[in-house]
Every structure is written in structure tokens, then in C-alpha cells.
Amino acid sequence: MTFDEGVLLETERLLLRPFEEGDAEDVYLSSQDPEIRRWMPWASAQTRQTAIDWCTAHAHPDPARAMNFAIVAGDRFAGSIGIGRTDWTDGRAEVGYWISPWARRKRYAVEATRGLAAYAFEKGMHRVELLTAVTNFASQGVAEKAGFTRESVLREAMLISTGRVDAVLFSLLSSDL
């Protein structure tokens, strides 16, 4: 089984599409945001060149294991969402996202998360998981608003810019949608 290369996902207000070289400047600028730097350990090392490399090569790993999408609202880059840690045998995968500063508090993360989860279920997944740092209350709110159920706290299961932290595990089952 595999995800579809080059797939475009549309939600009510968003387009989720493969990254393009033209997204690199937005990825770089977003990586300079203090909130993104707080939660995303890669952000502090981001350069314009690493952003280009991400958008043109690294954002497109093996579609049997992972997919990453640019979140586009109207004609504007709004962030990134991806699915990975895919286990086709168990029917389980994990979703993760970040949102550009201008696009926060517009429910884009909620909408993109639900759209990507629906796609995963169409492809045969039974369960989509989401991890968030125990102190990342905004991301926990996204998970809850997207319909995910809080399950447990995993000790030191997540790496953020300050080091390893406990993570809240959320899940959404195909029967939940």
C-alpha cells in the first residue's frame, strides 16, 4: 500500500498540495517565528538553502511511508502538514503540522488535519495519531477541535527546541469521522 504521489487534497477553504520550490521562502520566513522555533527543533537551523532542499527533495519521501503537504489558503502559503510513521499492516499513521504566523487562529490547522486524516482513512488507515508537547496547548486545541481523542501522556516522547519533553497522544479512528 502507498499514499498517492502528487495528490491534491481540497477542504472547504484549503488546498493541500506537494511542496514546490516556490514555497521555500515562506518556509524559511515561517521558521524565523519564535513559536515555530519553540516547538520545531529543525527551525533554528533553517536557512534559505535548507528550505529549498526541503521543498524540492526532502518533503517528498517514500509515499509508502510518509507524505508532506503545503497548506494553501486562497493563493497564500499557510503552513505544512504531513503524515508519517505509517504502518500499513496495523493501519496506523501519525499526522503533524505547523502553521505560519499570519494563518493562526483561523482553524486552518484543524481543517487541514481533518482533511489529511480523511485521506488516510480512504487509503485504508484505521487510526491516525497526533502527538503534541504537554505544554503546547494551542496544538492540543487543534487536535481536540479536529475530533481527536486524548489518550495518554508519553514520557519524553517528543523533541522540541529545548530538548526532550513529555507528549500527549491523541487519536482519531476511521469510525470517528
N, C-alpha and C positions, 0 to 999 in steps of 0.2 A: 504494500500500500504506500501511497505517497500523496503529498499535497500537490496542487497543480502549479507548475511553473508559470509565471506571468499572469496569474489570476488577478482579476479586479473584483473587489467586493464593494458593493454600494449599500449604504444605510440610508436612513431618511435624509440626513444632511451631509454625509461624509462619503468620500471615496477612499478606499484602502487600496493602494497600488504598490507595485515594486518600486524600490528606491531607484532614482536616476542621478546622474552626475550633477544635474542642476539643483538637487536638494542639498548638496554638500555645504553651501554657505549657510543655509538655515540650520543644518545640523550643527555646524561649528558655532554659530551665534547662540543657539539654544544651549550648547554645552558650557557657555560662559555664565549662565544663570546660576545664582547661588543655590536655589532649590534643587536644580538638576545636579549640580556638583555635590550637594549634600547626600543625595540618595544613589547616584550613579557613579561607581568608582572609576569608570573609564573617562568621565567628563574632564577631570583636571588635566589629563594628558592629551586631550583632543587638540589637534592642530588643523589648519585648513587641509593639509595633505592627508591626514588620517581620516578626516571627514570624507574627502574624495574617495579614498581607498574603501571606506565603509560602504558608501553609496554605490560604488561601481563593482565591488567584488565581494566583500565580506558580508554584506546584508543579504546575500543570496546563497546561503549554504545549501547543502543537500536537501532537496524538498521532501525526502523521505524522513528527515529528522527535524527540520525547522524551516520557518518562513518568516520574513520580516516585511512590514509594510509601512510606507509613508502614509500618514493620516493627512488628508487634504480636505479642507473646509472651503467650499466655493472654489477659488483658484489659489488658495493660500496654504502653505505647509503648516500643519498644526501639531505635528509630533510623530511618534513612532509607536508601532505595536507589533509584537511578534509572538509566535508560538514555537515552542521548543520542548526539549526533554520528552520527546514523543516516544511513546511505547505503543506500537500498533497492536501487539498481542494483548496487552491489558486494556487497550482503548483509552489511554490516558495521555494528556499533554498539559503543558503549562503555558500560560499567557503572561506577558509582561508589556509594559508601556511606559512612555514618558510624554509629557505634553509641553509644548513651547509656552513661554510665559504669557504671551498675548491670548492664548487659547484656553487658559484655565478658567474654571468655574462656568463653563458653557455646556457641561455634560458631554463634551466630545469624547473623553476617556471612557465614560460609561457606554456611550453609543458604539464606539469602536470595539470595546471589549465584548459587548453582546453580539456584534456583527461577526467578529472573528470566532467567538465560541459557536455561533450558529453554523458557520462554515465548517468548523472542526467536527461538529455533530453530523453534518451532511456527509463528511468524508469517512464516517464510521467511528469516531471517538465516542466513548461513553461518559467520560469525565474530563472536565477542564479544571485545572488547578491554577491558583494565583497566590503568590507569596508577597507579603509586604512587611517591611520592618515594623516592629511593635510600636514604634513612635511615629510612624508615618500615617497619621490619622487621615490625611487627605486621600491617600491611596486606599486605605481601609474603607473610606466612604464610597469610593468608586466601586470597589468590589461589592459592597452591600447594595448600592443602587443598581448595579448590573444584575442583581439577583443571586449572587454567590452566597453560600452559607459559610460562616466562620466555624472552623472545625477545631483547631488547636494552635498551640504555640510550639514552635520547633526551636530548640536551643541552638544558638549560634549558627543558624542555618543560612544566613544571608551576609554578604559582604557589601558594605557601603563605604563611603569615603573615609570614615573614622575607624573602620575595622569590622570585625565580625559582630553581628547583633542577632538577637532572637527575632524570629519571623512568625507572623500569623499566617496560617494556612487556610485558604478559602477554597471552596469547590463549587462547581456548577455541574449538575448531571444532565444528560440529554433529556431526561424526563422533566426537568425543571422548566424548560422553555415552552 
